[in-house]
Every structure is written in C-alpha cells, then in structure tokens.
Amino acid sequence: MLISWHEHDPLEIVQSVEQCIDGAIKVFEKQGHSVDSIKAVGIANQRETTVVWDKETGEPLYNAIVWTDTRTQALVRKLKARLGSGQLQDLCGLPLSTYPSVGKLLWLLENEAKVSEAYERGILCFGTIDSWLVYRLNGGPKKNVFVSDSTNASRTMFMNIHTLEYDDSLIDFFRLDPSKLNLPRIIKSSHAKDYGSIATARSRACRQQAVLETNLPPWWAKRPSLPEWPRTLMGLVVSCSTILATGLSYPCMDFLPLWHMTLKADRRFMPWKGVSQWPDRV
C-alpha cells in the first residue's frame, strides 16, 4: 500500500502569511484606503494539518504534518482494533483514519524524541494551523495566545461535537495524559478579543480583533465526506456587513471563503471578476 509523507515548514508558513499581510496592506493603502479601517484578519487554514511546538520557546519541534499525509496507516489499524473505537464517531464526529490530527500527534510521540520529551515535561503544545498562526502572529510565548474554534478543534478527534468542548473520554481512548498535553482553548471564531492583535512589524497597524474562519456549524463534523480544500491564505476584513468575497461556494453551509476580500465600495481590490455577495453570518 502506498504511504505518502507530506510536511510543511511551520516557520515558513508564518513568514509567508506575514508577507501576504504586508503586501495586501501596501496595495490597500495605495488604493487610498486607511489601515485603520481594517477591522480584522481572517485565516482560512488546512484543518487537520498538525503543528507541535515548545510552550516555553514557541519554536516548532517538527515540521507540520499535512492532512494528506498517510504515514499513520499502521497506527490507525491498531486504533481501530482497540476496545471502544466503535463509539468514537458518535462523540467526535469522525471515523478513525489517517486524516484527523490525532494520528499525526501519536506518530510524533512515538517517533520524534524532541516531541516525546516535551510531552513528558508538560511543555508540548499541539494545534492545527489556525492555532499556530494566531499564536505566532500575536508574538509567540510572550503573549501565549493559544486558541482555536470548534470547527478546527473538531478535526483533532479530541472535541465532543455535542458539547463543543474537549472530552476526557476521547483523550483517554488515545492514552494521552491531558496534564502533559497543551491544547488550544476553544472559543468562537468571531470572538472580538481572545484572538489578540498582530505583533509583527508593518502588520501591527492591522488589528486582529477576531479571526474569521470557515465557520461551519457543528453538524459539519459529522459529514467528513464533503470536500475540504487546503487553505493557508489571508483576507482583510473591513466590515462584516460589506464583505464581498470570491472563492468556491458550497451549498447549505455557513461558509465564508477568505481567498480574497474586498470593500463593497471599491471593486478594484480584487484579482479577478465574478464577485458574489455573501451574507453577514460571522
């Protein structure tokens, strides 16, 4: 059976996002707009892609393992044979497969000494790309803004989709100690304060009052067969009520594509035509 390894450099991802923000701000200002009018930064991310880092230093302990990676096939087969595996999907909404983040974490704990050592010391941070970006854009360990929303947390297999909180029985199934593993706090994706503010150079002027993600309803976690596309691009939001966006459209979803955002008053801030208006459901 073919096994594929797919990894990204976590620091390179952060660097590319910072460059994207700075470039977008330059274009925005060049068109006569003020940075002060930007109300939030939206992150659209690769949901199951997993990053682990040191809580004390804020440095990644391994490359980000991408959602498409299938190195955990043998590990998943063992998990499926474990007592209680048949009840997992009712709680977390996902079947055991190479897709969810938990398998990637377990593989790292088994195969990477730096990761297992950090876990034993209680300084291992585990998150998806949204958590990693928010953490780093806020300045890393200095502010320690370590959060996620329910739609991303649901892809780890640690969150109960009925309570929208981490479930001890799920964590216990994977034989992990919650006192040793640092997980992002689950908050609403539209929270006005808990996502902090951007701490990097030119981008400081852009207040990160909230992170608007692909804010899918809880039942989305029960439908993993629908396509989810890899995404690590940024969008600048001026006003939720005046967002015009271009991107892919999925029916019957509370879905806000953030490939490109623009002011309703200025359609020049777009890479191509074919803009459609999206309702304010943030």
Summary of the structure (lengths in Angstrom):
residues: 282
radius of gyration: 18.9
end to end distance: 42.5
largest distance: 61.7
contacts: 869
relative contact order: 0.18
helix: 34%
strand: 16%
